[in-house]
Amino acid sequence: MKGQELLRSIEAEYLKSDLPDIYVGDTVRVGVIIQEGGKERTQPYEGTVIAMRNGGINETITVRRIFQGVGVERVFLLHSPRVEYIKVLRRGKARRAKLFYLRDRVGKATRLKQRFDRSI
Amino acid sequence: MAILLRRTVSARPRGRTSFHSGQACVVIEQKEQREVSVGILGTKVGMTQVFSEDGAAIPVTVIEAGPCSITQIKTKETDGYEAVQIGYGAVKSKALNKPKLGHLAKSETDPVRHLCEYRTQSVGDYELGQALLADVFTEGQLVDVAGQTIGRGFAGYQKRHNFSRGPMSHGSKNHRQPGSTGAGTTPGRIYPGKRMAGQMGAKRVSIRKLEVVKVDAERNLLLIKGGVPGKAGTLLSITPATIVGQQ
């Protein structure tokens, strides 16, 4: 087996097969497993996907939301066991791959048009 | 002071008792301590990441380690020291010359590209032709990995030694120069060891105390946490970690 194939086969054990189709502009809810004093619980985090990075096992999404008036962006490693679930709540219409322009916008201007041609 | 004294006293019985050769004895002792235990040769495959049980992403280097076979055992009687020579990297027999094939024929091993010797305290556990596979290591074990780093050619001060650079504009002509390299008439020379431009990389480096994350005995793969020297395809030597103060 060639080197790259070997690496892919090692990664394959850790890849999730049940990830939904996520596109830039979607509104998603991500369940993150948090450990607090020996206990585990799942904390939901909801926001807009403003960037995606494909990289096999290193695939990430950047989710932006406004929390208490402050913009918060979290990067989730999709195949990480700490990401318990990802639900797509709403499909958004985006005309570019990275929505970093949303960082400069406030309030109503941050809305994205909903698109209905992709199923949730 | 007291501790120092006690250490020297306890170290003495291992050396010879003659006072004249006392200094030489210490050197020999240090040499013995530096001996590595028998390791294994392998090829760097590349880097990826795996997840631990608690969900943390661990960066790992995948190494195709072995199969190696023992091609020669050196003993104190025959060679003056104890060591195990192993071979790695199967090749066609036409790739080797007759002396090498003859040497390998003694241990009845297939033609191999690389031969490597590891000094040990005792060679009792090893026998000629014995196969060393990746499963000589266990998960969680610490290892040292040695190999040749990526060559960067003749590199300047900034790239090779992280010197800071001069201003690029405003009339400055001191862009990537080293600055002063020493004093003037006294001493009238540059001290040895002064960091200067020169060949960077393409030299043997060992990275110590890396953790073995996973051992795939079936495919002879080692997953080692962190980076190791060289590009994919580099020949690597993996040995159990030498920890100062132990052994």
Interface residues (C-beta under 8 A of the other chain):
Chain A: M1 G3 Q4 L6 L7 I10 E11 E13 Y14 I33 Q35 G56 I57 N58 L77 H79 S80 P81 R82
Chain B: V45 G46 M47 T48 Q49 V50 F51 D54 G55 A57 V62 E64 D216 R219 L221 L223 A232 G233
